[in-house]
Amino acid sequence: MMGRVCDRGRSGPGSRTANAMLPRDHLLRRVDRLLHFGELRAALAGHYSARGRPSIDPELLIRMALIGRLYAITSERRLCEELRYNLAYRWFCRLPSDAAVPHHSTFSKNRHGRFREAGVFRLLFETTVRRCIAEGLVAAKDAAIDASFVAADASWQRKMRDADLAKATHCPLTPRPVREWLADQALTPEPCLGKRSVPVALSRTDPAAAWSARMARGRFGYAVNLMMDAPSGVTIEVEATPARFAAEVDAARAMLIRAADRFGYRPKRVAADTAYGSAAFLAFVRDHGGTAHIPVIERSEQINGKLPRQAFAFDAERDCYTCPAGKTLAHRGFERHLGLHRYAARPADCGACAIRPTCTDGQYRAVMRMENEDARDLARSEMQTGLFKRSMRLRRGIERLFADAKGKRGLTRLHLRGLRGAEEEFLLAASVLNLTLLARPQAEPPQRRRSSRAPFRPSTMTNVSRRGSNTPAQLLVAEVVTSATVMACSPLQACACRKSRLRKSAVSMQICDT
C-alpha cells in the first residue's frame, strides 16, 4: 500500500522549528512552491497494492532525489546521512522529526522497479516544462540543440571486444546493465543496406556506454542531448545516447518530434553546430516546419586544387550540371546507401577541353549531388542573414546549461549504469534546471531616491567676495559672504575662512581711517 508520510510532515513542533529557521527566500522554499505530485501519485497508484503495510512514500524518495541533484550529492548513502540531521532537508522532504530516514537501498529497489516502469522522472520533467510554458517563459521562436559528454561509471581497464562480451554473457550472474544492453540489441532492426556498425570497444560493466577519445585519455561515457528554448533558457527535451556523433543527430531528430507531440512545441528557427549540418537533418528540420540555422558540413575543400562543385551550374528541370566550359554532365546513377546522385561528363568532351588540367586528372569529370541538396542550399543562404548570426549568439546559452549541470549539480560522472540509468539522471538534472529557473527570485522594482538639495559650494561665494574690493561697501558685502561660507564649511575650512575674514576686516578699517 502506498504510504503518505509527506502529508503530515509540516505539522508538529519539530517542523515549526525548521520552518522558523529556514529563511523566506531560501532555494528550497522557492522550489517547494512549484512542486505538485498529484500526477505522479496517480501514475504510481497501479504499482502498489491496495492493502497491506504502508510503503515508503514515493514523494519522499523523489524529493530526496531532487535534493541530491540540487546540492550535487551523488552518493545515496551520504544523502540519507545528511537528511538525518539537516533541518532544511527534512522540511523540504516533509519528513517529521520523529520519522526515520529511509535506507539507501530503497532507492535502488524503487528506481529499477516501479519508478522505471511508470516513467516517473520523465513525468517529473514534463511537468516542469508545462509549468514553464504556463508561466510564459517559452516563446517557441528559437531553439538550440547540443550534446555534451558525461563519463560513465565504467573503468577503461574493463574494455573488451564485442565477441569477448558475447562469450562472457553466458554466465548466470549477468549484471543488469549487460542484460538490458543485450535486450536492446535484440530489438534493434538490421540495416537495409550494409552491416551494423561494430563499436571499437565495449565495457564489461556498462556495454551501452561508448568509448570516446575526445579528451586527452579515452574513456567510456554517454552524451546528454538537450533542446533549449532561446533566449529563456528553458530545457524543452532531453535524450540520453552513447557518446557518438551519429547518435547525437538521431537524438536531435527524436527530441524535435517528441516536443511537438507532447507540448506542441514547433520552433521557427533551430540552431546547432556543424556536427548537425548533414543534408538529412537539414531536410528534416525544413520538413518539420522550421528554418535550420546550422552551418553546413562542406566537403568542397577536399578537391586537391581542382575546380569545386560550386563552379558547376545545376539545372533542376533537365537534371544535369553544366561545367564552366559549357559541357553537360548528365545523371549517371544514384547510390541509395549513401544518398548521392552521380553526374559525369563524356570522356570525349573532357579530352578536348582547354581547362581540363584545372578540372580533373581522369578521363572525365564527375560531380556528386546529395539527395537533399536543396536543403543544404537553403541553409547556405540562411548563413548570410542577420538572423543566422543572432541564432548563433543565442545558441551559446545552452553551454550555460551544461556548465550548470556539471559544475553546480554534480553531473560530471554518472552514478547509474546502462542507457536507462543515464536517461533517468539526465531527466532529473534537466528537471532541476527548469525548477531553478522558475524559482529565481523576482527582481524588486527600483526605489525612487529622495531628491536632496544641492550642497553649498563655498567656492562660488568666495569668488564673489574676491572681485574688486575698492569701496567699504564692497568689503562689507565680502565680510557677510565670508561669514556665510564659514557656517557651511568643515572645521578646518572654517578656521581658514575666519583668518581670511580677520585680515579683510583689518584692511577695511585702514581704508575707513584714510
Secondary structure, 3 states (H helix, E strand, C coil): CCCCCHHHCCCCHHHHHHHHHCCCCCHHHHHHCCCCCHHHHHHHHHHCCCCCCCCCCHHHHHHHHHHHHHCCCCCHHHHHHHHHHCHHHHHHHCCCCCCCCCCCHHHHHHHHHHHHHHCHHHHHHHHHHHHHHHCCCCCCCEEEEEEEEEECCCCHHHEECHHHHHHHCCCCCCCHHHHHHHHHHHHCCCCCCCCCCCCCCEECCCCCCEEECCCCCCEEEEEEEEEEEECCCEEEEEEEEECCHHHHHHHHHHHHHHHHHHHCCCCCEEECCHHHCCHHHHHHHHHCCCEEECCCCCCCCCCCCCCCHHHCEEECCCCEEECCCCCEEEEEEEECCCCEEEEECCHHHHHCCCCHHHCCCCCCCEEEEECCHHHHHHHHHHCCCHHHHHHHHHHCHHHHHHHHHHHHCCCCECCCCHHHHHHHHHHHHHHHHHHHHHCCCCCCCCCCCCCCCCCCCHHHHHHHHCCCCCCHHHHHHHHHHHHHHHHHCCHHHHHHHHHHHHHHHHHHHHHHHC
